[in-house]
């Protein structure tokens, strides 16, 4: 599983921080490691102009699976959560 760490211009992506984030992600997703090929972690400072400490750091993650199988998703034209077995229809 490839783990890519992205930061905005207000967060210094030094090696120790990148190693820590990679370790946390790898540990948290270890039981799904055979299904996930890539994870992108996006770290941004939401309050960069005020420099209020670490409480304003945003983390967004994207995970890519190794195949296109069943997914749960939401639609913009209907309420609720949907699940489709792609390839069986």
Order of alpha helices (4+ residues) and beta strands (2+ residues): beta-alpha-beta-beta-beta-beta
